[in-house]
Amino acid sequence: MAVQRIVKPKTQKGRRFLDGREAKIHEKAKTAMFIKGGNTSQTITEVLKELYALKKQDSVMYKRKNIFRPFEDETSLEFFSKKTDSSLFLFGSHSKKRPDNLVLGRLYDYHVLDMIELGVDKFKSMYEFQGSKTFCWEQTLPDFFWRRLRSGCDPEG
């Protein structure tokens, strides 16, 4: 069994960096990554854009094609997570076998904690609905979804 060493910073800049990553009483909101896969349909692109619009302050959108498969090799996700300090991700892709595929996942300590794969059958944009386009619960919608996913509750009950 390997003994873990505690790395002490040698410079003031390193000390400030490690203090920023330390646990706090009031943590900041979780950031999310929205990643386009190698092949994406128009439907998946619109889904990612609209979910990104709901969590715009605390998210990063990758617009270029990222050719990787989250269930086979998660090293790319872990690299992007460490780069952007994100703990949630949404990965959209489209293939003949799995059309309009959306993978949602959580990361802990820059390692994949869990993932869920969803298929989009019917998508209706929020701009197609009548009425006001602003919501009072914009900030809490993604967090509500993740809490329901973690608790294992049925979304309809």
C-alpha positions, 0 to 999 in steps of 0.5 A, spaced: 500 500 500 502 506 498 503 512 503 500 518 500 504 524 501 502 531 503 505 536 498 506 543 501 506 549 496 513 552 496 511 559 493 505 564 495 502 563 488 502 555 490 499 556 497 493 561 494 492 556 488 491 550 494 487 554 498 482 555 492 481 548 492 480 547 499 473 545 502 469 551 504 463 552 508 459 555 502 461 551 496 460 555 489 455 552 484 457 546 480 460 547 473 457 543 468 461 541 461 457 541 455 460 537 450 459 535 442 461 528 440 464 526 433 457 526 430 451 530 432 444 531 429 441 538 429 436 535 435 442 534 440 445 540 438 439 544 440 438 540 446 445 542 448 444 549 447 438 550 450 441 546 457 447 551 456 442 557 456 439 555 463 446 554 466 450 559 462 453 562 468 456 556 471 458 552 465 462 551 459 460 549 452 465 545 447 463 547 440 468 543 436 467 535 435 470 531 440 471 524 438 471 520 444 466 515 447 465 516 455 463 509 457 469 506 453 474 511 455 473 517 461 480 520 461 478 525 456 472 527 460 477 527 466 482 531 463 477 536 461 474 536 468 481 538 471 482 543 466 475 547 467 474 545 474 467 542 472 463 536 476 458 535 471 458 534 464 453 533 458 455 529 452 451 529 446 452 524 440 448 521 434 449 514 431 445 509 427 445 504 433 444 510 438 440 516 434 440 522 438 444 520 444 445 524 451 450 522 456 449 525 463 454 524 468 457 527 475 465 527 477 468 527 483 475 529 484 476 529 477 474 522 476 467 519 473 462 518 479 456 515 475 453 516 468 446 515 465 445 515 457 438 518 455 435 518 448 431 524 445 425 522 442 421 528 441 424 535 442 420 541 443 424 548 443 423 552 449 422 558 444 416 554 441 412 555 447 407 561 448 409 566 454 415 568 458 421 566 456 425 567 463 424 562 469 424 564 476 428 557 477 433 557 472 439 557 477 436 550 480 433 546 475 440 542 473 441 542 481 434 539 482 435 534 476 442 531 479 439 531 486 433 527 483 438 522 480 442 521 486 436 519 490 434 514 485 427 517 485 422 516 479 422 523 476 414 523 475 412 521 482 
